[in-house]
Amino acid sequence: MQGMRDSKGPIRSSALNKRLKKFEATGSLASRQRSGRPSTAAAVVTTVEQTVQFMSAVAAHGECSAREVSRQTEVS
C-alpha cells in the first residue's frame, strides 16, 4: 500500500489515527486530486510528434513552428 511503511519499524499511533480519520472522511486512503495543469494523454503526445515529423519533412528547411503545430493538432 502506498505511503505505508515496509521495513522502518512499527507505525506510530498518530500516523495511524491520521489514516483512520482520512478513511472515515473520504472512504478511501487514496491521495486527493491536486491542483495544476493536468497531464497530457499519450495519444495527444503521439499525434503532436507525428505532426512535427510530417511538417519538418515537408518544410523547406526541415523546421516547423510550435504555433503551426498547435494549429494543426488543435492542442494548446
VEXVEX-505616 format. One record per residue: residue in three letters; x, y negated, z of N, C-alpha, C, O, CB in turn. Coordinates in steps of 0.2 Angstrom, whole numbers, padded with zeros to 4 digits, always signed. Atoms other than C-alpha are relative to their C-alpha. Glycine has a CB too. Example, Ala and Ser with C-alpha at 12.3 -4.5 7.8 and 13.67 -1.06 7.14 Angstrom:
ALA+0004+0006+0000+0062+0022+0039+0004-0006+0000+0009-0005+0003-0005+0000+0006
SER-0004+0006-0001+0068+0005+0036-0004-0005+0003-0001-0011+0004+0002-0002-0007
END
This chain:
MET+0004+0006+0000+0000+0000+0000+0004-0006+0000+0009-0007+0004-0005+0000+0006
GLN-0004+0006+0001+0007-0017-0005+0000-0004+0007-0006-0005+0010-0002-0004-0006
GLY-0001+0005-0005+0013-0028+0009+0000+0004+0007+0001+0001+0012-0006-0004+0001
MET-0001-0004-0006+0014-0013+0022+0007+0002+0001+0010+0003-0004-0005+0006+0000
ARG-0007-0002-0001+0030-0008+0030+0001+0007-0002-0003+0011-0001+0002-0001+0007
ASP-0002-0007+0001+0039+0008+0024+0004+0003+0005+0002+0007+0009+0003+0000-0007
SER-0005-0002-0005+0054+0010+0035+0003-0005+0005+0008-0004+0007+0005+0004-0004
LYS-0002+0005-0004+0055-0005+0045-0002+0000+0007-0002-0005+0011-0002-0007-0003
GLY+0002-0001-0007+0048+0002+0061-0008-0001+0000-0011-0003-0005+0003-0005+0005
PRO+0007+0001-0001+0030+0000+0068-0002-0007-0001+0002-0012-0001-0002+0002+0007
ILE+0003+0007+0001+0019-0014+0063-0002-0003+0006-0005+0000+0011-0006+0001-0005
ARG+0002+0003-0006+0016-0027+0076-0008-0001+0000-0011-0001-0005+0003-0008+0000
SER+0007+0000-0001-0001-0029+0083-0003-0006-0003-0009-0006-0005-0002+0000+0008
SER+0002+0006+0003-0003-0047+0077-0001+0001-0007-0006-0002-0010+0005-0006+0002
ALA+0001-0001+0007+0000-0042+0059-0006+0005-0001-0009+0004-0006+0007+0004-0003
LEU+0005-0004+0001-0012-0028+0061-0007-0003+0001-0012-0002-0003+0000+0006+0005
ASN+0006+0004-0001-0025-0040+0068-0002-0004-0006-0008-0005-0008+0000-0004+0006
LYS+0000+0005+0006-0022-0052+0053-0003+0005-0006-0008+0002-0009+0006-0003-0002
ARG+0002-0004+0005-0025-0037+0041-0008+0002+0001-0012+0002-0003+0004+0006-0001
LEU+0007-0002-0001-0041-0032+0050-0005-0006-0001-0010-0005-0004+0000+0003+0008
LYS+0004+0005+0001-0048-0049+0050-0001-0002-0007-0007-0004-0009+0003-0007+0004
LYS+0000+0001+0007-0044-0051+0032-0005+0005-0003-0009+0003-0008+0007+0000-0004
PHE+0004-0005+0003-0053-0035+0028-0007-0001+0002-0012+0000-0002+0002+0007+0002
GLU+0007+0001-0002-0068-0039+0038-0003-0006-0003-0009-0006-0005+0000-0001+0008
ALA+0002+0006+0003-0069-0056+0030-0002+0001-0008-0007-0002-0011+0004-0006+0001
THR+0001+0000+0007-0067-0051+0012-0002+0007-0003-0004+0008-0008+0007-0001-0003
GLY+0002-0007+0002-0070-0032+0012+0006+0003-0004+0005+0009-0007-0006+0000-0005
SER-0005-0003+0004-0053-0029+0004+0007-0003+0003+0007-0008+0006+0000-0002-0008
LEU-0007+0002-0003-0034-0031+0008+0004-0003-0006+0010-0005-0005+0004+0006+0003
ALA-0003+0002+0006-0030-0037-0010+0001-0008+0001-0002-0011+0005-0004+0001-0006
SER-0002+0007+0000-0022-0054-0012-0005-0004-0004-0008-0002-0008+0007-0002-0004
ARG+0005+0005+0003-0034-0069-0016+0003-0002-0007+0010-0003-0008-0002-0005+0004
GLN-0002+0003+0006-0033-0077-0033+0004-0006+0001+0001-0010+0005-0006+0000-0005
ARG-0004+0007-0001-0020-0091-0034-0002-0005-0005-0005-0003-0011+0007+0002-0001
SER+0001+0005+0004-0022-0107-0042+0006-0001-0005+0011+0002-0004-0001-0007+0003
GLY-0005+0001+0005-0012-0112-0058-0002+0003-0007-0008+0005-0007+0006+0004+0002
ARG+0001-0002+0007-0011-0108-0076-0001+0008+0000+0004+0011+0002+0005-0002-0005
PRO+0000-0007+0001-0017-0090-0080+0005+0003-0004+0007-0001-0009-0007+0002-0002
SER-0005-0003+0005-0005-0078-0088-0003+0001-0007-0009+0002-0008+0002+0007+0003
THR+0002-0001+0007-0006-0076-0107+0000+0007-0001+0004+0011+0001+0005-0003-0004
ALA+0001-0007+0001-0013-0060-0113+0005+0002-0005+0008-0002-0010-0007+0001-0003
ALA-0005-0003+0005-0001-0048-0123-0002-0001-0007+0003-0002-0011+0002+0007+0002
ALA+0003+0001+0007-0012-0049-0138+0002-0007-0003+0003-0007-0009-0007+0002-0001
VAL-0001+0007+0002-0010-0068-0139+0007-0001-0002+0009-0004-0007-0002-0005+0005
VAL-0007+0001+0001+0009-0067-0137+0002+0004-0007+0006+0001-0011+0004+0004+0006
THR-0002-0003+0006+0010-0054-0151-0003-0004-0006+0001-0004-0011-0003+0007+0000
THR+0002+0004+0006-0001-0065-0163+0004-0006-0001+0006-0007-0007-0007-0002+0002
VAL-0004+0006+0001+0009-0080-0160+0007+0002-0002+0010-0001-0007+0001-0004+0007
GLU-0006-0003+0003+0025-0070-0163+0000+0001-0007+0005+0000-0011+0003+0006+0005
GLN+0001-0002+0007+0019-0063-0179-0001-0007-0004+0002-0007-0010-0006+0004-0001
THR+0001+0007+0004+0013-0081-0185+0007-0003+0000+0008-0006-0006-0005-0004+0004
VAL-0006+0003+0001+0030-0088-0181+0005+0003-0005+0008+0000-0009+0004+0000+0007
GLN-0004-0003+0005+0039-0075-0191-0002-0001-0007+0002-0002-0011+0000+0008+0002
PHE+0003+0001+0006+0027-0077-0205+0002-0007-0003+0004-0008-0008-0007+0001+0000
MET-0001+0007+0002+0029-0096-0205+0007-0001-0002+0009-0005-0006-0003-0005+0005
SER-0008+0001+0001+0048-0095-0204+0002+0003-0006+0006+0000-0010+0004+0003+0006
ALA-0002-0004+0007+0049-0083-0219-0003-0005-0006+0000-0005-0011-0003+0007+0000
VAL+0003+0004+0005+0038-0095-0229+0003-0007-0001+0003-0009-0006-0008+0000+0001
ALA-0002+0007+0000+0045-0111-0224+0007-0001-0004+0011+0004-0005+0002-0003+0007
ALA-0006+0001+0004+0059-0119-0235+0007+0001+0004+0011+0004+0001+0000-0007-0003
HIS-0006+0000-0004+0072-0120-0221+0000+0006+0005+0004+0006+0009+0001-0006+0003
GLY+0001-0005-0005+0066-0105-0211-0002-0002+0007+0000+0001+0012+0007+0004+0001
GLU+0002+0003-0007+0059-0116-0197-0008-0001+0000-0011-0001-0005+0004-0007+0001
CYS+0008+0002+0000+0041-0119-0191+0000-0004+0007+0003-0003+0012-0004+0006+0000
SER+0001+0004-0006+0035-0132-0178-0005+0004+0005-0009+0008+0003-0003-0007-0002
ALA+0005-0003-0005+0026-0127-0162-0007-0002-0001-0011+0001+0001+0003-0002+0007
ARG+0007+0003+0001+0012-0139-0166-0003+0004-0006-0009+0005-0005+0001-0007-0002
GLU+0003-0003+0006+0009-0130-0183-0002+0007+0002-0007+0010+0000+0005+0000-0006
VAL+0001-0006-0003+0010-0113-0174-0007+0000+0004-0011+0004+0004+0006+0004+0004
SER+0006+0001-0005-0003-0119-0161-0006-0001-0005-0012+0002-0003+0001-0006+0004
ARG+0006+0001+0004-0015-0125-0175-0002+0007-0004-0008+0008-0004+0002-0005-0006
GLN+0001-0006+0004-0013-0108-0185-0003+0005+0005-0008+0009+0003+0006+0002-0003
THR+0002-0005-0004-0016-0097-0170-0006-0003+0005-0009+0002+0008+0005+0002+0005
GLU+0005+0003-0004-0028-0109-0161+0001+0001+0008-0003+0002+0012-0007+0003-0001
VAL-0002-0001-0007-0018-0107-0145+0003-0006+0002+0008-0009-0001+0005+0006+0001
SER-0004+0006-0002-0013-0122-0135+0005+0001+0005+0009-0004+0007-0005-0005+0004
END
